[in-house]
Amino acid sequence: MKPAVSEGWVASRRDSARQRGRAGQPVSHERVSHAQDNHPYQRDLAAALVAGLGYDDALAACRSNGWDGVLRVLLAERPAA
């Protein structure tokens, strides 16, 4: 029985997917880290979390969700104790 999709087609789709970013945009080959691209978003999210949850619960939310960039923002802007 012949497969419905040829191996060549599957390989070309896989290679094409590797060349696109998360939202289907071409992947930039510049040396800009993902964290730098998201820093304004992470800063805004950190502020929203603190406003809605308080500092300690915002830290816990970042840790439990694996939001390392937002966690770094919170730790860098830690309020004076």
TIMIKE-512107 format. One record per atom (N, C-alpha, C): atom name; x, y, z; residue number from 0. Coordinates in pm, 1 decimal. Layout:
% residues N
CA | X | Y | Z | NUM
...
END
This chain:
% residues 81
N | 84.3 | -117.9 | 0.0 | 0
CA | 0.0 | 0.0 | 0.0 | 0
C | 89.0 | 124.4 | 0.0 | 0
N | 59.7 | 218.9 | -83.7 | 1
CA | 137.5 | 341.5 | -97.6 | 1
C | 91.5 | 445.6 | 4.4 | 1
N | 187.6 | 511.9 | 72.3 | 2
CA | 146.2 | 615.5 | 169.0 | 2
C | 73.8 | 730.1 | 99.1 | 2
N | -18.5 | 790.9 | 171.4 | 3
CA | -97.5 | 900.7 | 115.2 | 3
C | -11.0 | 1023.3 | 88.4 | 3
N | 94.7 | 1041.4 | 165.5 | 4
CA | 181.9 | 1157.0 | 151.0 | 4
C | 323.7 | 1106.9 | 129.0 | 4
N | 390.4 | 1160.4 | 29.7 | 5
CA | 526.2 | 1114.3 | 1.1 | 5
C | 624.0 | 1163.8 | 106.1 | 5
N | 731.8 | 1089.5 | 127.3 | 6
CA | 834.4 | 1128.9 | 223.5 | 6
C | 897.6 | 1262.4 | 185.6 | 6
N | 914.8 | 1287.4 | 58.9 | 7
CA | 973.1 | 1414.6 | 14.6 | 7
C | 888.7 | 1533.1 | 57.0 | 7
N | 757.3 | 1518.6 | 45.9 | 8
CA | 667.6 | 1626.5 | 85.6 | 8
C | 675.9 | 1650.1 | 235.5 | 8
N | 678.7 | 1541.5 | 313.7 | 9
CA | 686.5 | 1553.6 | 459.6 | 9
C | 816.4 | 1621.7 | 499.3 | 9
N | 927.2 | 1581.1 | 438.2 | 10
CA | 1057.1 | 1641.3 | 470.2 | 10
C | 1058.8 | 1788.5 | 434.1 | 10
N | 1000.7 | 1824.5 | 320.8 | 11
CA | 1001.6 | 1965.8 | 281.3 | 11
C | 915.3 | 2049.1 | 375.6 | 11
N | 803.1 | 1995.7 | 424.2 | 12
CA | 718.4 | 2067.3 | 519.8 | 12
C | 791.3 | 2084.0 | 653.1 | 12
N | 863.7 | 1980.8 | 695.4 | 13
CA | 937.8 | 1986.8 | 820.0 | 13
C | 1047.2 | 2092.3 | 810.2 | 13
N | 1120.3 | 2095.5 | 698.0 | 14
CA | 1224.4 | 2195.4 | 679.1 | 14
C | 1165.4 | 2335.2 | 673.0 | 14
N | 1051.5 | 2348.5 | 608.7 | 15
CA | 985.0 | 2478.0 | 598.8 | 15
C | 942.3 | 2526.8 | 737.4 | 15
N | 892.5 | 2435.4 | 820.2 | 16
CA | 849.3 | 2472.8 | 955.5 | 16
C | 967.4 | 2519.6 | 1038.7 | 16
N | 1083.9 | 2462.3 | 1017.8 | 17
CA | 1202.3 | 2503.7 | 1093.0 | 17
C | 1245.0 | 2645.0 | 1056.1 | 17
N | 1209.6 | 2689.0 | 938.8 | 18
CA | 1250.8 | 2820.9 | 892.3 | 18
C | 1154.6 | 2929.9 | 936.2 | 18
N | 1043.4 | 2892.6 | 998.7 | 19
CA | 945.0 | 2990.2 | 1045.0 | 19
C | 951.4 | 3003.1 | 1195.8 | 19
N | 915.2 | 3119.1 | 1243.5 | 20
CA | 909.0 | 3141.4 | 1387.5 | 20
C | 779.1 | 3087.7 | 1443.3 | 20
N | 750.6 | 3119.4 | 1569.6 | 21
CA | 632.4 | 3067.4 | 1636.2 | 21
C | 503.1 | 3110.8 | 1568.8 | 21
N | 498.7 | 3232.3 | 1518.9 | 22
CA | 375.8 | 3283.9 | 1459.4 | 22
C | 378.9 | 3272.6 | 1308.0 | 22
N | 461.9 | 3182.6 | 1255.0 | 23
CA | 469.3 | 3164.2 | 1111.4 | 23
C | 555.3 | 3267.7 | 1041.5 | 23
N | 623.3 | 3349.8 | 1118.6 | 24
CA | 710.6 | 3451.5 | 1061.7 | 24
C | 848.0 | 3391.5 | 1035.5 | 24
N | 919.8 | 3442.0 | 936.3 | 25
CA | 1054.9 | 3391.2 | 912.2 | 25
C | 1142.6 | 3410.9 | 1034.7 | 25
N | 1227.1 | 3313.5 | 1060.1 | 26
CA | 1317.9 | 3320.8 | 1173.9 | 26
C | 1430.3 | 3417.2 | 1140.7 | 26
N | 1455.1 | 3510.3 | 1230.0 | 27
CA | 1564.6 | 3604.1 | 1212.1 | 27
C | 1694.3 | 3534.3 | 1247.8 | 27
N | 1795.2 | 3554.9 | 1166.9 | 28
CA | 1923.6 | 3493.2 | 1194.1 | 28
C | 2016.8 | 3588.2 | 1267.4 | 28
N | 1962.3 | 3700.2 | 1314.0 | 29
CA | 2040.9 | 3793.7 | 1393.3 | 29
C | 2060.3 | 3736.0 | 1532.1 | 29
N | 2160.5 | 3785.8 | 1601.9 | 30
CA | 2191.8 | 3736.3 | 1735.5 | 30
C | 2116.9 | 3814.0 | 1842.2 | 30
N | 1986.0 | 3825.8 | 1831.1 | 31
CA | 1904.2 | 3893.0 | 1931.5 | 31
C | 1834.7 | 3784.4 | 2010.5 | 31
N | 1854.4 | 3783.9 | 2140.4 | 32
CA | 1794.7 | 3678.4 | 2221.6 | 32
C | 1644.3 | 3697.8 | 2231.8 | 32
N | 1576.6 | 3588.2 | 2252.6 | 33
CA | 1431.7 | 3590.1 | 2267.3 | 33
C | 1390.5 | 3673.6 | 2388.6 | 33
N | 1468.8 | 3665.9 | 2493.8 | 34
CA | 1437.0 | 3741.2 | 2615.3 | 34
C | 1445.0 | 3891.5 | 2590.6 | 34
N | 1540.1 | 3936.0 | 2509.3 | 35
CA | 1550.5 | 4078.7 | 2479.1 | 35
C | 1430.6 | 4125.0 | 2398.5 | 35
N | 1384.2 | 4042.5 | 2306.1 | 36
CA | 1267.2 | 4077.5 | 2226.4 | 36
C | 1143.1 | 4092.5 | 2312.9 | 36
N | 1133.5 | 4013.0 | 2417.8 | 37
CA | 1014.8 | 4010.4 | 2502.5 | 37
C | 1025.7 | 4096.9 | 2626.9 | 37
N | 1134.0 | 4167.4 | 2644.0 | 38
CA | 1153.5 | 4240.6 | 2769.7 | 38
C | 1041.9 | 4340.8 | 2798.9 | 38
N | 996.4 | 4421.0 | 2703.2 | 39
CA | 885.2 | 4513.2 | 2736.2 | 39
C | 758.7 | 4437.9 | 2779.2 | 39
N | 729.1 | 4328.0 | 2712.3 | 40
CA | 612.8 | 4247.2 | 2749.9 | 40
C | 631.2 | 4188.4 | 2889.9 | 40
N | 750.2 | 4136.3 | 2916.7 | 41
CA | 777.3 | 4076.7 | 3047.1 | 41
C | 766.9 | 4180.1 | 3158.5 | 41
N | 815.7 | 4301.0 | 3132.0 | 42
CA | 807.7 | 4408.8 | 3230.1 | 42
C | 661.7 | 4445.3 | 3258.3 | 42
N | 581.0 | 4454.2 | 3151.9 | 43
CA | 438.7 | 4485.8 | 3168.6 | 43
C | 365.3 | 4374.7 | 3242.5 | 43
N | 396.9 | 4250.1 | 3208.8 | 44
CA | 332.5 | 4137.9 | 3275.9 | 44
C | 371.7 | 4133.5 | 3423.4 | 44
N | 497.8 | 4159.3 | 3451.8 | 45
CA | 543.5 | 4162.4 | 3591.0 | 45
C | 466.6 | 4267.7 | 3670.2 | 45
N | 451.0 | 4385.7 | 3612.4 | 46
CA | 377.6 | 4493.3 | 3680.4 | 46
C | 231.9 | 4454.9 | 3702.4 | 46
N | 170.5 | 4392.0 | 3603.6 | 47
CA | 30.8 | 4350.8 | 3615.8 | 47
C | 14.5 | 4241.9 | 3722.0 | 47
N | 108.5 | 4149.8 | 3726.3 | 48
CA | 102.1 | 4043.8 | 3827.1 | 48
C | 114.3 | 4100.9 | 3968.1 | 48
N | 208.0 | 4192.1 | 3986.9 | 49
CA | 225.8 | 4253.0 | 4119.0 | 49
C | 101.3 | 4332.8 | 4157.8 | 49
N | 45.6 | 4406.1 | 4062.0 | 50
CA | -74.4 | 4485.7 | 4090.8 | 50
C | -193.3 | 4396.0 | 4126.5 | 50
N | -204.1 | 4282.4 | 4060.2 | 51
CA | -319.3 | 4195.2 | 4082.9 | 51
C | -300.4 | 4094.7 | 4194.8 | 51
N | -178.1 | 4048.0 | 4213.8 | 52
CA | -154.4 | 3939.5 | 4309.1 | 52
C | -71.2 | 3979.0 | 4430.2 | 52
N | 3.1 | 4086.2 | 4417.9 | 53
CA | 102.3 | 4119.0 | 4519.7 | 53
C | 235.0 | 4057.2 | 4480.3 | 53
N | 342.5 | 4108.5 | 4538.7 | 54
CA | 477.2 | 4068.2 | 4496.9 | 54
C | 504.6 | 3919.2 | 4519.8 | 54
N | 477.8 | 3869.4 | 4638.4 | 55
CA | 509.2 | 3730.1 | 4670.3 | 55
C | 430.0 | 3631.9 | 4583.5 | 55
N | 302.2 | 3658.4 | 4563.1 | 56
CA | 221.2 | 3569.4 | 4479.1 | 56
C | 259.5 | 3581.1 | 4332.1 | 56
N | 304.6 | 3699.9 | 4289.8 | 57
CA | 353.3 | 3715.5 | 4152.5 | 57
C | 477.4 | 3629.7 | 4130.9 | 57
N | 567.7 | 3627.5 | 4229.3 | 58
CA | 685.7 | 3540.0 | 4221.4 | 58
C | 644.0 | 3393.8 | 4209.7 | 58
N | 548.6 | 3353.9 | 4293.3 | 59
CA | 501.2 | 3215.3 | 4292.8 | 59
C | 437.9 | 3180.0 | 4158.2 | 59
N | 360.9 | 3272.7 | 4101.5 | 60
CA | 297.3 | 3247.3 | 3971.6 | 60
C | 402.3 | 3229.4 | 3862.0 | 60
N | 505.6 | 3311.1 | 3865.3 | 61
CA | 613.2 | 3299.0 | 3765.7 | 61
C | 685.7 | 3166.0 | 3779.3 | 61
N | 712.5 | 3128.6 | 3901.3 | 62
CA | 782.3 | 3001.1 | 3924.5 | 62
C | 697.3 | 2882.9 | 3880.0 | 62
N | 570.9 | 2883.9 | 3913.4 | 63
CA | 484.4 | 2770.0 | 3880.7 | 63
C | 455.4 | 2759.9 | 3730.7 | 63
N | 461.3 | 2872.7 | 3659.7 | 64
CA | 434.6 | 2871.9 | 3516.3 | 64
C | 560.7 | 2868.0 | 3430.6 | 64
N | 676.8 | 2873.5 | 3494.1 | 65
CA | 802.1 | 2869.4 | 3418.2 | 65
C | 830.1 | 2998.0 | 3342.7 | 65
N | 783.8 | 3109.7 | 3394.5 | 66
CA | 804.5 | 3239.8 | 3330.2 | 66
C | 935.3 | 3299.8 | 3379.2 | 66
N | 1045.6 | 3244.3 | 3334.6 | 67
CA | 1177.0 | 3285.0 | 3383.9 | 67
C | 1209.3 | 3431.4 | 3355.1 | 67
N | 1172.6 | 3480.3 | 3237.6 | 68
CA | 1200.1 | 3620.1 | 3204.3 | 68
C | 1125.3 | 3716.0 | 3294.5 | 68
N | 999.6 | 3687.2 | 3320.2 | 69
CA | 919.1 | 3772.5 | 3408.8 | 69
C | 971.0 | 3762.0 | 3552.0 | 69
N | 1012.1 | 3642.9 | 3589.8 | 70
CA | 1069.6 | 3624.5 | 3723.6 | 70
C | 1196.8 | 3706.9 | 3740.0 | 70
N | 1282.3 | 3709.5 | 3637.2 | 71
CA | 1403.6 | 3791.9 | 3643.6 | 71
C | 1369.9 | 3939.0 | 3657.8 | 71
N | 1266.2 | 3984.6 | 3588.5 | 72
CA | 1223.5 | 4124.6 | 3600.8 | 72
C | 1179.4 | 4153.0 | 3743.3 | 72
N | 1099.6 | 4063.9 | 3800.0 | 73
CA | 1051.9 | 4084.5 | 3937.5 | 73
C | 1166.3 | 4086.5 | 4036.3 | 73
N | 1261.1 | 3995.6 | 4019.6 | 74
CA | 1372.6 | 3990.5 | 4113.3 | 74
C | 1465.0 | 4111.4 | 4097.8 | 74
N | 1479.2 | 4161.7 | 3976.6 | 75
CA | 1563.2 | 4279.8 | 3952.7 | 75
C | 1499.5 | 4404.8 | 4010.6 | 75
N | 1367.0 | 4409.8 | 4013.0 | 76
CA | 1295.5 | 4526.9 | 4061.8 | 76
C | 1231.5 | 4499.2 | 4196.7 | 76
N | 1296.5 | 4417.0 | 4277.1 | 77
CA | 1246.7 | 4378.6 | 4408.5 | 77
C | 1224.4 | 4500.9 | 4495.8 | 77
N | 1109.2 | 4510.2 | 4558.0 | 78
CA | 1084.7 | 4625.8 | 4646.6 | 78
C | 1174.3 | 4619.0 | 4769.3 | 78
N | 1207.8 | 4735.0 | 4822.9 | 79
CA | 1291.0 | 4741.5 | 4944.1 | 79
C | 1212.5 | 4684.8 | 5061.7 | 79
N | 1279.3 | 4602.8 | 5139.8 | 80
CA | 1212.2 | 4540.3 | 5254.5 | 80
C | 1234.3 | 4619.4 | 5380.9 | 80
END
